[in-house]
Amino acid sequence: MRNKIVVNGRFLTQKSTGVQRVATEISKHLQEYYKEEIIFVCPKKQILNPIADSLNCLKVGYFSGYFWEQIELPFFLFRKKVTLLINFCNTAPILFKKNIIVIHDMAVKENKSWFDWKFAFVYNILFYFNLKNALKIITVSEFSKKEILKFYPSIQQSRIEVVYLASFFNIDEEKNQKGDYFIAVNSLNSRKNINVILEAFKLLDPDQYKLKIIGGSFNNIFKNNVLEYSSNVVFLNEVSDAELKKEVSKAKALINASFYEGFGLTALEAMSVFTPCILSNIPVYKELYKETALFFDPYQPLELVQKIKEFKHSKNYNDLCENSFKASQKFSWKTASNQYISIIENLKINKTN
């Protein structure tokens, strides 16, 4: 155990959303590279991620959640004299300072109203200490790096490394026959701005323009009439990964209207299956997809309507599909994982400590 690299495996006990999926993908590559030199440690709680078996995850402690991460995990690390802990999901134990921490965005600092107040309160405390003490901070875009420095200007820029993400879809070299619908992969978080998409489709001819929305369960929202939508909108709720890929690959285009993102993985996944994108004109989307996507003001449903019509009647639509796919190939998990390995190796941790 002594001097091995340890990964904070709390994500293995959590429901798999974007952050946990990224952690899973990088973990597979690190385990393949380091083999017995890396171990994954998680709480004694039900494992929700099937990859845990292949990672030989070590269960320690008696609790879970923040208490496990902030008390039991550092106690284990000190006892075993661990020299490096990798934390993939925005938080790390405050008491242990030999950390690499992955920060996906600064949304909780940008606008606290997007989150439950208790969640925002805890994250603000953890960010303050984690970012101050980490050996290295990894983030997912140049935009997110600037955001970290905006809120924590005392951090040295050299301590922050940018590692781009990649698509989770298995790449098919041939595109599927496109359907007659647009698609949005969305949650009800106000940051994701689903309302502007629904407003736009109210203004479109329901016989010509159709929208499918994939996300968490919307049933309770419908019952309470919180969301208003027209007959050309279909909600698919949660779907399997295979079904998600199928629906996205057959869509005319993906629409994302987020006010704030650290990376914007759904857009990249769409492009990796030849589906072009209509995106809000936020900085990170301009950084990553400026050569291929169409952009609109996320506060202006009429502008989105115009972009949707442009796609519907575009004479260059096949070129948009091809260019989107080519752009997506600039991002790969192999490249991302090699960057992680380089960052770890360049820390030059004293193996005898």
Stockholm file with secondary structure:
# STOCKHOLM 1.0

chainA/1-353         MRNKIVVNGRFLTQKSTGVQRVATEISKHLQEYYKEEIIFVCPKKQILNPIADSLNCLKVGYFSGYFWEQIELPFFLFRKKVTLLINFCNTAPILFKKNIIVIHDMAVKENKSWFDWKFAFVYNILFYFNLKNALKIITVSEFSKKEILKFYPSIQQSRIEVVYLASFFNIDEEKNQKGDYFIAVNSLNSRKNINVILEAFKLLDPDQYKLKIIGGSFNNIFKNNVLEYSSNVVFLNEVSDAELKKEVSKAKALINASFYEGFGLTALEAMSVFTPCILSNIPVYKELYKETALFFDPYQPLELVQKIKEFKHSKNYNDLCENSFKASQKFSWKTASNQYISIIENLKINKTN
#=GR chainA/1-353 SS CTTCEEEEGGGGGSCCCHHHHHHHHHHHHHHHHHGGGEEEEEESSCCCCTTHHHHTCEEESSCCHHHIIIIIHHHHHHHTTCSEEEECSSCCCSSCCCEEEEECCCHHHHCGGGSCHHHHHHHHHHHHHHHHHCSEEEESSHHHHHHHHHHCTTSCGGGEEECCCCCCSCCCSSCCCCCSEEEEECCSCGGGCHHHHHHHHHSSCTTTCEEEEESSCCHHHHHTTCSCCCTTEEEEESCCHHHHHHHHHHSSCEEECCSCCSSCHHHHHHHTTTCCEEEECCHHHHHHHTTTCEEECTTCHHHHHHHHHHHHTCTTHHHHHHHHHHHHTTCCHHHHHHHHHHHHHHTCCCTTC
#=GC SS_cons         CTTCEEEEGGGGGSCCCHHHHHHHHHHHHHHHHHGGGEEEEEESSCCCCTTHHHHTCEEESSCCHHHIIIIIHHHHHHHTTCSEEEECSSCCCSSCCCEEEEECCCHHHHCGGGSCHHHHHHHHHHHHHHHHHCSEEEESSHHHHHHHHHHCTTSCGGGEEECCCCCCSCCCSSCCCCCSEEEEECCSCGGGCHHHHHHHHHSSCTTTCEEEEESSCCHHHHHTTCSCCCTTEEEEESCCHHHHHHHHHHSSCEEECCSCCSSCHHHHHHHTTTCCEEEECCHHHHHHHTTTCEEECTTCHHHHHHHHHHHHTCTTHHHHHHHHHHHHTTCCHHHHHHHHHHHHHHTCCCTTC
//
